[in-house]
Amino acid sequence: MLTVQDEQLLGRLLGGNIPDEVRRECAIRTRMFHSSGHSGPMGALGLIDAIRSLGYGPPEPVAVPVKVNWREYPQDGSTKVEAKFFGQWMRGAFLGFVEAGTLAVRMDDDDIVRECRPDMVRLAEVEEEPEEGPDARIELLDVVELDDPVVAPVEETVELVEEADTAEETVDEPVVEDDPPPVEQLAVPKVDPQPGDLVWVEEDDDVKDAIFSAHDEDGAILAMVEGETAIRKIPAGSWTAVGQ
């Protein structure tokens, strides 16, 4: 059984709520303390040892709000604040003092000036606005500079659109190329046979193959005609190089 003094001290050590296992452990230690010839509460040392043996510790410290000296801030509505109503922080503007140290705050959601205690108001965090970069059109003007931009009148623009529509509906006619030049006008490179090359020999209204050997005077050549075993002279005009 815990004494009244120990139970109150436990509440302060644990932040108000006393778990059942802590209560049972402290009750056991209190009986042992009394059975050893002592009386009264165990006190802080005995309770702290019991609490720590079960892994409990003091509650997390509550952050103490910084007290704001509101007289150092402008009272023209430029000081942004947050006021707590019904458990929620709402944004507004600080307008000065009313009486007995209360603050005049106009909320952002309505135009009513409310009277608030100082502990209900805190400074609002300043929201940084994104920096505006240069207009992208300026960069385009740096890249493309038009000397004399020409703007067509409205009537001319309509005519251009009509012409464009008509052009799309027009069927392209096939392009007829000019007749090719006559064969005799084409430049045909002259083929100069080399020893061992094939030439054509025209004799007795017949064309025969021959193996070119060498050039002779007046355009004649020396060649071995097909079916013959000796090289003989072929007069000019009776032979043609293959490919000519």
Secondary structure, 3 states (H helix, E strand, C coil): CCCHHHHHHHHHHHCCCCCHHHHHHHHHHHHHHHHCCCCCCCCHHHHHHHHHHCCCCCCCCCCCCCCCCHHHCCCCCCEEEEEEECCEEEEEEEEEECCCCCEEEEECCCCCEEEECHHHEEECCCCCCCCCCCCHHHHHHHHCCCCCCCCCCHHHHHHHHHHHHHHHHCCCCCCCCCCCCCHHHCCCCCCCCCCCCEEEEEECCEEEEEEEEEECHHHCEEEEECCCCCCEEECCCCEEECCC
